[in-house]
Amino acid sequence: MESDGRAFLTRQLHDAPTPGVAGLADEHLAHLAGALCAARQRQAEELTAASEQALAHIPRLLRGPVKKIVG
Amino acid sequence: MVDSTISSEELERNAEIRRLARLLGVVPDELDYLTPLAPPELRALRGQVTASLFDARGVLARMAAASRILPAGLVVTLAERVFGPMLAARIAGLLEVDRAVDIAARLPVPFLADVATELDPRRVADILGAIPPATIAAVAAELIAREEWIAMGTFYAYLPPASVRAAIGVADAPALLQIALVLEDKERLSVVLEIAGTDTLSRIAVAAEAAGLSAQLRALEVYLTPEQRAQLPA
C-alpha cells in the first residue's frame, strides 16, 4: 500500500478527492485507493478473459473485424 | 430491513456506502471509516469511482463498438454466458438506445435484475426510458423479491412516469417504504408519490408504523408537497 494515500487516491480517481474525502486519515485514503485499484484490475482481467472467450462464440467470418475493433 | 433506531441521514449514508462497496467489490464494513462523511460527499465520491470504473481506458467503448457488428441474438448469448451482469452493466450505457432495448427484451428477467444492481442509472437513463414499462415491472418485482431496496431506490429517479407507475404497481407498502427511505434523489420523492396515486403515502405510513419506522418516514417530510404532508399521521 502506498504511503501517500491522498496522491494514490487522486491517481486512481483521475481527479482530486472532494475536501471531505481528502480530510480522511491517510491510511483510509490509501485503503480506498487500493480498493479502487483492485476493482479496476479485476474488471480489466474479466474484460480480457471475456473478450478471449467471446471469440469462440463468434462466427469465424466476424472474428477478424471484431478483433480489429477491440484492439 | 432498515433498523428502526437510525436517522434518515444515517439511512442515506448507509445506502451510499453500500452503493460504493458494491462498486468496489468490498463488504460495506470495510468502508466504515467513511461514516463521518455527509451523504453529498459520499455521492460525489461514488460519482468519481463510477467514472473511473466505467471509463476503463476505452476498452468498454471498443467492446460496445464491436458488438454492433454482431447479431443481437449472439450479443444476448455473450452477455449471459460470457460477460455476465457486471461487464454487461458497464457496456450497456455505451450501446445505442434501440440496440440496448432490443437486447434487453431478449434477456431473462433474473439476468436483467442482476445487471440492474450493477448499473449506473445516470449512464443508461435513455435506455431505461425506452424499455417497456412491463419489463421494468418484471425486473422491479424481481429486485423487490430479493429485497434490493438500494438498487430500486437508485432507479426511480431515472424512470419515466409510465415505468414508475408500473414499478410501483408490483411493490406493496412495506417495500415502497424501504425504497422511499433509500431513494437516491429524494427531491423526486413527491413526484414518485404523485405518480403512485393518492392513497400510496397513507399505505406507506401504515407500513412505517408497523415497522417502527415512522420517525424515519417523518424525516422525509421536507421532500413532500403540503398535500402529501397532510396524509401523514400527526
Interface residues (C-beta under 8 A of the other chain):
Chain A: Q12 L13 H14 D15 P17 T18 G20 V21 L24 A25 H28 H31 L32 A35 L36 A38 A39 R40 R42 Q43 A44 E46 L47 A50 S51 Q53 A54 H57 I58 L62 P65 V66 I69 V70 G71
Chain B: L23 L24 G25 V26 E30 L31 Y33 L34 P36 L37 A38 E41 A44 L45 Q48 V49 A51 S52 L53 D55 A56 V59 L60 R62 M63 A65 A66 I69 L70 L74 T77 L78 R81 V82 F83 G84 M86 L87 R90
